[in-house]
Amino acid sequence: MAVDVLLERAEIALREARFERAEELVRAAREAMREDPDAARRVRLETISATAEVAYGRHEAAIARFEQALAVDPDLELDPRENSPKLRAALVAARARRAAPEDSLPAVAAPPLDASPFGVEP
């Protein structure tokens, strides 16, 4: 089955709230796209997958899917009239992760080596 047909059927399944079916179709499309460099299809596939992940409450998985989509199309936007706030929030989080430098994790103070209470000078 052609990738575009699989993606169209996955989108229909999403609209019908048949999320398991959408995921099955996305897996089939992903397999069919192993050799397909088409950026628009890849972004569409990852967006469909992220939508299903949000529907199941798997926010981290949705963010990961959007990170994949943003790797292909950094300018990806979702229409607020057609996409839920939760889905748009996952895209925003994915964009923030991609923009954050690797070493941007907050610094954590190490405990004192002399067993003195934290924050108290010996």
N, CA, C and O atoms as a GROMACS GRO file, in nm:
protein
  488
    1MET      N    1   0.085  -0.117   0.000
    1MET     CA    2   0.000   0.000   0.000
    1MET      C    3   0.090   0.124   0.000
    1MET      O    4   0.192   0.126   0.068
    2ALA      N    5   0.053   0.224  -0.075
    2ALA     CA    6   0.132   0.345  -0.087
    2ALA      C    7   0.134   0.422   0.046
    2ALA      O    8   0.036   0.421   0.120
    3VAL      N    9   0.245   0.487   0.073
    3VAL     CA   10   0.263   0.562   0.197
    3VAL      C   11   0.154   0.668   0.214
    3VAL      O   12   0.099   0.683   0.323
    4ASP      N   13   0.123   0.740   0.108
    4ASP     CA   14   0.022   0.846   0.119
    4ASP      C   15  -0.114   0.790   0.159
    4ASP      O   16  -0.187   0.853   0.235
    5VAL      N   17  -0.148   0.672   0.109
    5VAL     CA   18  -0.275   0.609   0.145
    5VAL      C   19  -0.273   0.570   0.293
    5VAL      O   20  -0.371   0.590   0.364
    6LEU      N   21  -0.162   0.514   0.339
    6LEU     CA   22  -0.149   0.478   0.480
    6LEU      C   23  -0.164   0.600   0.570
    6LEU      O   24  -0.232   0.595   0.672
    7LEU      N   25  -0.098   0.708   0.532
    7LEU     CA   26  -0.106   0.831   0.613
    7LEU      C   27  -0.246   0.889   0.612
    7LEU      O   28  -0.295   0.937   0.715
    8GLU      N   29  -0.312   0.886   0.498
    8GLU     CA   30  -0.450   0.936   0.489
    8GLU      C   31  -0.542   0.853   0.578
    8GLU      O   32  -0.627   0.908   0.648
    9ARG      N   33  -0.526   0.722   0.574
    9ARG     CA   34  -0.609   0.635   0.657
    9ARG      C   35  -0.580   0.656   0.805
    9ARG      O   36  -0.670   0.649   0.888
   10ALA      N   37  -0.454   0.682   0.838
   10ALA     CA   38  -0.418   0.710   0.978
   10ALA      C   39  -0.484   0.840   1.025
   10ALA      O   40  -0.532   0.847   1.138
   11GLU      N   41  -0.485   0.941   0.940
   11GLU     CA   42  -0.550   1.068   0.975
   11GLU      C   43  -0.700   1.049   0.995
   11GLU      O   44  -0.759   1.108   1.085
   12ILE      N   45  -0.761   0.967   0.910
   12ILE     CA   46  -0.903   0.938   0.925
   12ILE      C   47  -0.928   0.865   1.058
   12ILE      O   48  -1.022   0.896   1.130
   13ALA      N   49  -0.843   0.768   1.088
   13ALA     CA   50  -0.856   0.695   1.214
   13ALA      C   51  -0.846   0.790   1.334
   13ALA      O   52  -0.919   0.774   1.431
   14LEU      N   53  -0.755   0.888   1.327
   14LEU     CA   54  -0.743   0.986   1.435
   14LEU      C   55  -0.872   1.065   1.451
   14LEU      O   56  -0.922   1.083   1.562
   15ARG      N   57  -0.927   1.112   1.340
   15ARG     CA   58  -1.050   1.191   1.345
   15ARG      C   59  -1.166   1.109   1.403
   15ARG      O   60  -1.257   1.164   1.464
   16GLU      N   61  -1.162   0.978   1.383
   16GLU     CA   62  -1.266   0.889   1.434
   16GLU      C   63  -1.233   0.837   1.574
   16GLU      O   64  -1.303   0.751   1.628
   17ALA      N   65  -1.125   0.890   1.635
   17ALA     CA   66  -1.079   0.850   1.769
   17ALA      C   67  -1.046   0.701   1.774
   17ALA      O   68  -1.064   0.637   1.877
   18ARG      N   69  -0.996   0.647   1.664
   18ARG     CA   70  -0.951   0.508   1.658
   18ARG      C   71  -0.798   0.510   1.664
   18ARG      O   72  -0.730   0.488   1.564
   19PHE      N   73  -0.747   0.538   1.783
   19PHE     CA   74  -0.605   0.565   1.800
   19PHE      C   75  -0.518   0.441   1.779
   19PHE      O   76  -0.407   0.452   1.725
   20GLU      N   77  -0.565   0.326   1.820
   20GLU     CA   78  -0.487   0.203   1.796
   20GLU      C   79  -0.471   0.180   1.646
   20GLU      O   80  -0.363   0.145   1.600
   21ARG      N   81  -0.579   0.199   1.573
   21ARG     CA   82  -0.572   0.181   1.427
   21ARG      C   83  -0.476   0.283   1.366
   21ARG      O   84  -0.398   0.250   1.277
   22ALA      N   85  -0.483   0.405   1.414
   22ALA     CA   86  -0.391   0.509   1.364
   22ALA      C   87  -0.246   0.467   1.387
   22ALA      O   88  -0.161   0.483   1.299
   23GLU      N   89  -0.218   0.415   1.506
   23GLU     CA   90  -0.081   0.371   1.536
   23GLU      C   91  -0.038   0.256   1.445
   23GLU      O   92   0.076   0.253   1.399
   24GLU      N   93  -0.128   0.162   1.419
   24GLU     CA   94  -0.096   0.051   1.328
   24GLU      C   95  -0.060   0.104   1.190
   24GLU      O   96   0.038   0.061   1.130
   25LEU      N   97  -0.139   0.197   1.142
   25LEU     CA   98  -0.115   0.254   1.010
   25LEU      C   99   0.014   0.335   1.006
   25LEU      O  100   0.086   0.334   0.906
   26VAL      N  101   0.044   0.405   1.115
   26VAL     CA  102   0.171   0.480   1.123
   26VAL      C  103   0.288   0.383   1.120
   26VAL      O  104   0.388   0.410   1.052
   27ARG      N  105   0.279   0.272   1.193
   27ARG     CA  106   0.387   0.172   1.190
   27ARG      C  107   0.408   0.119   1.048
   27ARG      O  108   0.521   0.103   1.003
   28ALA      N  109   0.298   0.092   0.979
   28ALA     CA  110   0.308   0.042   0.841
   28ALA      C  111   0.370   0.148   0.751
   28ALA      O  112   0.453   0.118   0.665
   29ALA      N  113   0.329   0.272   0.770
   29ALA     CA  114   0.384   0.382   0.688
   29ALA      C  115   0.532   0.401   0.718
   29ALA      O  116   0.612   0.423   0.627
   30ARG      N  117   0.569   0.393   0.846
   30ARG     CA  118   0.709   0.410   0.885
   30ARG      C  119   0.795   0.301   0.818
   30ARG      O  120   0.903   0.328   0.767
   31GLU      N  121   0.743   0.179   0.819
   31GLU     CA  122   0.815   0.068   0.754
   31GLU      C  123   0.828   0.093   0.604
   31GLU      O  124   0.935   0.072   0.546
   32ALA      N  125   0.722   0.139   0.542
   32ALA     CA  126   0.724   0.167   0.398
   32ALA      C  127   0.816   0.284   0.364
   32ALA      O  128   0.864   0.294   0.252
   33MET      N  129   0.840   0.372   0.461
   33MET     CA  130   0.920   0.492   0.435
   33MET      C  131   1.067   0.475   0.467
   33MET      O  132   1.142   0.571   0.459
   34ARG      N  133   1.109   0.357   0.503
   34ARG     CA  134   1.251   0.337   0.538
   34ARG      C  135   1.345   0.391   0.431
   34ARG      O  136   1.452   0.445   0.463
   35GLU      N  137   1.307   0.378   0.309
   35GLU     CA  138   1.392   0.424   0.198
   35GLU      C  139   1.340   0.555   0.137
   35GLU      O  140   1.392   0.600   0.035
   36ASP      N  141   1.239   0.615   0.199
   36ASP     CA  142   1.174   0.733   0.142
   36ASP      C  143   1.228   0.860   0.208
   36ASP      O  144   1.203   0.881   0.327
   37PRO      N  145   1.299   0.944   0.135
   37PRO     CA  146   1.354   1.066   0.193
   37PRO      C  147   1.257   1.184   0.193
   37PRO      O  148   1.296   1.296   0.228
   38ASP      N  149   1.132   1.164   0.156
   38ASP     CA  150   1.038   1.273   0.143
   38ASP      C  151   1.012   1.340   0.279
   38ASP      O  152   0.954   1.279   0.368
   39ALA      N  153   1.054   1.463   0.292
   39ALA     CA  154   1.045   1.536   0.419
   39ALA      C  155   0.901   1.560   0.460
   39ALA      O  156   0.866   1.544   0.578
   40ALA      N  157   0.817   1.598   0.367
   40ALA     CA  158   0.678   1.628   0.401
   40ALA      C  159   0.607   1.504   0.455
   40ALA      O  160   0.530   1.513   0.550
   41ARG      N  161   0.633   1.391   0.394
   41ARG     CA  162   0.573   1.266   0.445
   41ARG      C  163   0.624   1.233   0.584
   41ARG      O  164   0.546   1.191   0.670
   42ARG      N  165   0.752   1.252   0.608
   42ARG     CA  166   0.810   1.220   0.739
   42ARG      C  167   0.748   1.309   0.847
   42ARG      O  168   0.714   1.261   0.955
   43VAL      N  169   0.733   1.437   0.818
   43VAL     CA  170   0.672   1.530   0.914
   43VAL      C  171   0.527   1.492   0.939
   43VAL      O  172   0.480   1.493   1.053
   44ARG      N  173   0.456   1.459   0.835
   44ARG     CA  174   0.316   1.417   0.848
   44ARG      C  175   0.306   1.291   0.934
   44ARG      O  176   0.221   1.284   1.022
   45LEU      N  177   0.390   1.195   0.908
   45LEU     CA  178   0.391   1.070   0.984
   45LEU      C  179   0.417   1.096   1.132
   45LEU      O  180   0.344   1.045   1.218
   46GLU      N  181   0.518   1.175   1.163
   46GLU     CA  182   0.552   1.201   1.303
   46GLU      C  183   0.443   1.283   1.372
   46GLU      O  184   0.420   1.265   1.492
   47THR      N  185   0.378   1.371   1.300
   47THR     CA  186   0.269   1.450   1.357
   47THR      C  187   0.148   1.361   1.388
   47THR      O  188   0.086   1.376   1.494
   48ILE      N  189   0.116   1.271   1.298
   48ILE     CA  190   0.008   1.175   1.324
   48ILE      C  191   0.042   1.091   1.446
   48ILE      O  192  -0.042   1.071   1.534
   49SER      N  193   0.165   1.043   1.451
   49SER     CA  194   0.208   0.961   1.563
   49SER      C  195   0.202   1.040   1.694
   49SER      O  196   0.156   0.987   1.795
   50ALA      N  197   0.246   1.164   1.693
   50ALA     CA  198   0.240   1.248   1.814
   50ALA      C  199   0.096   1.270   1.858
   50ALA      O  200   0.068   1.273   1.978
   51THR      N  201   0.007   1.285   1.764
   51THR     CA  202  -0.134   1.304   1.796
   51THR      C  203  -0.190   1.183   1.870
   51THR      O  204  -0.261   1.197   1.969
   52ALA      N  205  -0.158   1.064   1.821
   52ALA     CA  206  -0.203   0.941   1.887
   52ALA      C  207  -0.141   0.930   2.027
   52ALA      O  208  -0.208   0.889   2.121
   53GLU      N  209  -0.015   0.966   2.038
   53GLU     CA  210   0.052   0.959   2.170
   53GLU      C  211  -0.017   1.053   2.270
   53GLU      O  212  -0.038   1.015   2.385
   54VAL      N  213  -0.051   1.173   2.228
   54VAL     CA  214  -0.120   1.267   2.316
   54VAL      C  215  -0.257   1.210   2.355
   54VAL      O  216  -0.299   1.222   2.470
   55ALA      N  217  -0.325   1.149   2.260
   55ALA     CA  218  -0.457   1.092   2.289
   55ALA      C  219  -0.450   0.986   2.398
   55ALA      O  220  -0.544   0.970   2.476
   56TYR      N  221  -0.339   0.914   2.403
   56TYR     CA  222  -0.319   0.812   2.505
   56TYR      C  223  -0.255   0.866   2.633
   56TYR      O  224  -0.230   0.791   2.727
   57GLY      N  225  -0.229   0.996   2.636
   57GLY     CA  226  -0.169   1.056   2.754
   57GLY      C  227  -0.020   1.033   2.764
   57GLY      O  228   0.039   1.051   2.871
   58ARG      N  229   0.043   0.995   2.655
   58ARG     CA  230   0.187   0.970   2.655
   58ARG      C  231   0.259   1.095   2.603
   58ARG      O  232   0.308   1.100   2.490
   59HIS      N  233   0.263   1.195   2.690
   59HIS     CA  234   0.316   1.326   2.653
   59HIS      C  235   0.463   1.320   2.612
   59HIS      O  236   0.502   1.381   2.513
   60GLU      N  237   0.544   1.246   2.686
   60GLU     CA  238   0.687   1.236   2.653
   60GLU      C  239   0.708   1.172   2.516
   60GLU      O  240   0.795   1.215   2.440
   61ALA      N  241   0.630   1.072   2.486
   61ALA     CA  242   0.640   1.006   2.354
   61ALA      C  243   0.599   1.103   2.244
   61ALA      O  244   0.659   1.104   2.136
   62ALA      N  245   0.497   1.184   2.270
   62ALA     CA  246   0.453   1.283   2.171
   62ALA      C  247   0.564   1.385   2.146
   62ALA      O  248   0.589   1.423   2.032
   63ILE      N  249   0.628   1.429   2.253
   63ILE     CA  250   0.738   1.524   2.239
   63ILE      C  251   0.850   1.463   2.154
   63ILE      O  252   0.906   1.529   2.068
   64ALA      N  253   0.881   1.337   2.180
   64ALA     CA  254   0.986   1.269   2.102
   64ALA      C  255   0.949   1.263   1.954
   64ALA      O  256   1.034   1.281   1.868
   65ARG      N  257   0.822   1.237   1.925
   65ARG     CA  258   0.778   1.233   1.784
   65ARG      C  259   0.792   1.371   1.721
   65ARG      O  260   0.835   1.384   1.606
   66PHE      N  261   0.755   1.474   1.795
   66PHE     CA  262   0.768   1.608   1.741
   66PHE      C  263   0.915   1.647   1.724
   66PHE      O  264   0.949   1.721   1.632
   67GLU      N  265   1.001   1.598   1.811
   67GLU     CA  266   1.144   1.624   1.791
   67GLU      C  267   1.190   1.566   1.657
   67GLU      O  268   1.269   1.628   1.586
   68GLN      N  269   1.140   1.448   1.624
   68GLN     CA  270   1.173   1.387   1.494
   68GLN      C  271   1.120   1.473   1.380
   68GLN      O  272   1.188   1.495   1.280
   69ALA      N  273   0.998   1.522   1.395
   69ALA     CA  274   0.940   1.606   1.290
   69ALA      C  275   1.017   1.736   1.276
   69ALA      O  276   1.041   1.782   1.164
   70LEU      N  277   1.056   1.795   1.388
   70LEU     CA  278   1.130   1.922   1.384
   70LEU      C  279   1.270   1.905   1.326
   70LEU      O  280   1.326   2.000   1.273
   71ALA      N  281   1.325   1.786   1.337
   71ALA     CA  282   1.456   1.760   1.276
   71ALA      C  283   1.447   1.772   1.124
   71ALA      O  284   1.544   1.807   1.057
   72VAL      N  285   1.330   1.744   1.072
   72VAL     CA  286   1.308   1.752   0.927
   72VAL      C  287   1.256   1.890   0.888
   72VAL      O  288   1.297   1.947   0.787
   73ASP      N  289   1.165   1.944   0.970
   73ASP     CA  290   1.104   2.074   0.942
   73ASP      C  291   1.103   2.160   1.068
   73ASP      O  292   1.006   2.158   1.144
   74PRO      N  293   1.210   2.236   1.090
   74PRO     CA  294   1.218   2.318   1.212
   74PRO      C  295   1.110   2.426   1.222
   74PRO      O  296   1.088   2.481   1.329
   75ASP      N  297   1.043   2.455   1.112
   75ASP     CA  298   0.939   2.558   1.111
   75ASP      C  299   0.799   2.501   1.127
   75ASP      O  300   0.701   2.572   1.106
   76LEU      N  301   0.788   2.374   1.163
   76LEU     CA  302   0.659   2.310   1.178
   76LEU      C  303   0.569   2.389   1.272
   76LEU      O  304   0.610   2.427   1.382
   77GLU      N  305   0.448   2.412   1.230
   77GLU     CA  306   0.346   2.479   1.311
   77GLU      C  307   0.218   2.398   1.304
   77GLU      O  308   0.194   2.328   1.205
   78LEU      N  309   0.137   2.407   1.408
   78LEU     CA  310   0.007   2.340   1.411
   78LEU      C  311  -0.102   2.446   1.416
   78LEU      O  312  -0.093   2.542   1.492
   79ASP      N  313  -0.204   2.427   1.337
   79ASP     CA  314  -0.318   2.519   1.334
   79ASP      C  315  -0.396   2.506   1.465
   79ASP      O  316  -0.447   2.398   1.494
   80PRO      N  317  -0.406   2.613   1.543
   80PRO     CA  318  -0.478   2.604   1.671
   80PRO      C  319  -0.627   2.574   1.655
   80PRO      O  320  -0.691   2.529   1.750
   81ARG      N  321  -0.682   2.599   1.537
   81ARG     CA  322  -0.823   2.569   1.514
   81ARG      C  323  -0.846   2.420   1.491
   81ARG      O  324  -0.957   2.370   1.507
   82GLU      N  325  -0.739   2.349   1.453
   82GLU     CA  326  -0.753   2.207   1.420
   82GLU      C  327  -0.680   2.113   1.516
   82GLU      O  328  -0.695   1.992   1.506
   83ASN      N  329  -0.601   2.168   1.607
   83ASN     CA  330  -0.520   2.085   1.696
   83ASN      C  331  -0.541   2.127   1.841
   83ASN      O  332  -0.554   2.246   1.872
   84SER      N  333  -0.543   2.028   1.928
   84SER     CA  334  -0.571   2.053   2.070
   84SER      C  335  -0.458   2.129   2.138
   84SER      O  336  -0.344   2.126   2.092
   85PRO      N  337  -0.489   2.196   2.246
   85PRO     CA  338  -0.384   2.263   2.323
   85PRO      C  339  -0.277   2.164   2.372
   85PRO      O  340  -0.159   2.199   2.377
   86LYS      N  341  -0.316   2.043   2.409
   86LYS     CA  342  -0.218   1.943   2.455
   86LYS      C  343  -0.121   1.907   2.343
   86LYS      O  344  -0.001   1.892   2.367
   87LEU      N  345  -0.173   1.892   2.222
   87LEU     CA  346  -0.086   1.858   2.109
   87LEU      C  347   0.008   1.974   2.079
   87LEU      O  348   0.127   1.953   2.055
   88ARG      N  349  -0.045   2.095   2.080
   88ARG     CA  350   0.040   2.212   2.055
   88ARG      C  351   0.144   2.229   2.164
   88ARG      O  352   0.256   2.272   2.136
   89ALA      N  353   0.109   2.197   2.288
   89ALA     CA  354   0.205   2.206   2.399
   89ALA      C  355   0.319   2.106   2.380
   89ALA      O  356   0.434   2.136   2.413
   90ALA      N  357   0.288   1.988   2.328
   90ALA     CA  358   0.393   1.889   2.301
   90ALA      C  359   0.489   1.940   2.194
   90ALA      O  360   0.610   1.918   2.204
   91LEU      N  361   0.436   2.006   2.094
   91LEU     CA  362   0.522   2.064   1.990
   91LEU      C  363   0.610   2.174   2.049
   91LEU      O  364   0.729   2.182   2.019
   92VAL      N  365   0.553   2.259   2.132
   92VAL     CA  366   0.630   2.366   2.196
   92VAL      C  367   0.742   2.306   2.281
   92VAL      O  368   0.855   2.355   2.279
   93ALA      N  369   0.711   2.201   2.356
   93ALA     CA  370   0.812   2.135   2.440
   93ALA      C  371   0.922   2.073   2.356
   93ALA      O  372   1.039   2.080   2.392
   94ALA      N  373   0.885   2.012   2.244
   94ALA     CA  374   0.985   1.953   2.156
   94ALA      C  375   1.076   2.060   2.097
   94ALA      O  376   1.197   2.042   2.088
   95ARG      N  377   1.017   2.171   2.058
   95ARG     CA  378   1.096   2.281   2.003
   95ARG      C  379   1.192   2.336   2.109
   95ARG      O  380   1.307   2.368   2.078
   96ALA      N  381   1.145   2.346   2.232
   96ALA     CA  382   1.231   2.397   2.341
   96ALA      C  383   1.346   2.300   2.367
   96ALA      O  384   1.460   2.343   2.390
   97ARG      N  385   1.319   2.173   2.365
   97ARG     CA  386   1.426   2.074   2.387
   97ARG      C  387   1.531   2.082   2.278
   97ARG      O  388   1.651   2.074   2.305
   98ARG      N  389   1.485   2.098   2.156
   98ARG     CA  390   1.580   2.105   2.044
   98ARG      C  391   1.663   2.232   2.051
   98ARG      O  392   1.778   2.234   2.007
   99ALA      N  393   1.606   2.338   2.105
   99ALA     CA  394   1.677   2.466   2.112
   99ALA      C  395   1.772   2.474   2.230
   99ALA      O  396   1.867   2.552   2.227
  100ALA      N  397   1.747   2.396   2.334
  100ALA     CA  398   1.828   2.402   2.455
  100ALA      C  399   1.963   2.336   2.432
  100ALA      O  400   1.969   2.225   2.378
  101PRO      N  401   2.071   2.402   2.472
  101PRO     CA  402   2.203   2.340   2.460
  101PRO      C  403   2.212   2.218   2.552
  101PRO      O  404   2.145   2.212   2.655
  102GLU      N  405   2.294   2.124   2.514
  102GLU     CA  406   2.311   2.000   2.590
  102GLU      C  407   2.349   2.027   2.736
  102GLU      O  408   2.307   1.955   2.826
  103ASP      N  409   2.428   2.130   2.759
  103ASP     CA  410   2.478   2.156   2.893
  103ASP      C  411   2.390   2.255   2.969
  103ASP      O  412   2.436   2.320   3.063
  104SER      N  413   2.263   2.266   2.930
  104SER     CA  414   2.176   2.364   2.994
  104SER      C  415   2.099   2.308   3.114
  104SER      O  416   2.010   2.375   3.167
  105LEU      N  417   2.132   2.189   3.156
  105LEU     CA  418   2.067   2.134   3.274
  105LEU      C  419   2.104   2.217   3.395
  105LEU      O  420   2.217   2.266   3.404
  106PRO      N  421   2.013   2.234   3.487
  106PRO     CA  422   2.044   2.316   3.604
  106PRO      C  423   2.156   2.253   3.686
  106PRO      O  424   2.165   2.131   3.700
  107ALA      N  425   2.238   2.338   3.740
  107ALA     CA  426   2.348   2.290   3.825
  107ALA      C  427   2.291   2.245   3.958
  107ALA      O  428   2.202   2.310   4.013
  108VAL      N  429   2.342   2.136   4.009
  108VAL     CA  430   2.298   2.084   4.138
  108VAL      C  431   2.417   2.090   4.231
  108VAL      O  432   2.525   2.041   4.199
  109ALA      N  433   2.397   2.149   4.347
  109ALA     CA  434   2.507   2.161   4.443
  109ALA      C  435   2.542   2.024   4.499
  109ALA      O  436   2.454   1.944   4.531
  110ALA      N  437   2.669   2.000   4.512
  110ALA     CA  438   2.715   1.874   4.571
  110ALA      C  439   2.712   1.887   4.722
  110ALA      O  440   2.737   1.995   4.775
  111PRO      N  441   2.682   1.780   4.793
  111PRO     CA  442   2.682   1.787   4.939
  111PRO      C  443   2.823   1.812   4.990
  111PRO      O  444   2.920   1.771   4.926
  112PRO      N  445   2.837   1.879   5.104
  112PRO     CA  446   2.970   1.906   5.158
  112PRO      C  447   3.041   1.775   5.194
  112PRO      O  448   2.978   1.679   5.240
  113LEU      N  449   3.169   1.772   5.172
  113LEU     CA  450   3.247   1.652   5.198
  113LEU      C  451   3.278   1.633   5.346
  113LEU      O  452   3.313   1.523   5.389
  114ASP      N  453   3.266   1.740   5.425
  114ASP     CA  454   3.303   1.730   5.567
  114ASP      C  455   3.184   1.700   5.657
  114ASP      O  456   3.194   1.714   5.779
  115ALA      N  457   3.072   1.659   5.600
  115ALA     CA  458   2.950   1.622   5.672
  115ALA      C  459   2.884   1.739   5.744
  115ALA      O  460   2.796   1.718   5.827
  116SER      N  461   2.926   1.863   5.714
  116SER     CA  462   2.858   1.979   5.773
  116SER      C  463   2.722   1.994   5.706
  116SER      O  464   2.703   1.949   5.593
  117PRO      N  465   2.628   2.058   5.774
  117PRO     CA  466   2.495   2.077   5.713
  117PRO      C  467   2.507   2.158   5.584
  117PRO      O  468   2.592   2.245   5.571
  118PHE      N  469   2.421   2.127   5.493
  118PHE     CA  470   2.418   2.194   5.364
  118PHE      C  471   2.397   2.343   5.382
  118PHE      O  472   2.306   2.383   5.455
  119GLY      N  473   2.476   2.425   5.318
  119GLY     CA  474   2.461   2.570   5.322
  119GLY      C  475   2.519   2.636   5.445
  119GLY      O  476   2.506   2.757   5.462
  120VAL      N  477   2.584   2.559   5.531
  120VAL     CA  478   2.644   2.616   5.652
  120VAL      C  479   2.795   2.607   5.635
  120VAL      O  480   2.850   2.500   5.609
  121GLU      N  481   2.859   2.719   5.652
  121GLU     CA  482   3.005   2.721   5.643
  121GLU      C  483   3.067   2.657   5.767
  121GLU      O  484   3.020   2.685   5.877
  122PRO      N  485   3.170   2.572   5.755
  122PRO     CA  486   3.233   2.512   5.872
  122PRO      C  487   3.311   2.614   5.953
  122PRO      O  488   3.370   2.580   6.056
   0.00000   0.00000   0.00000
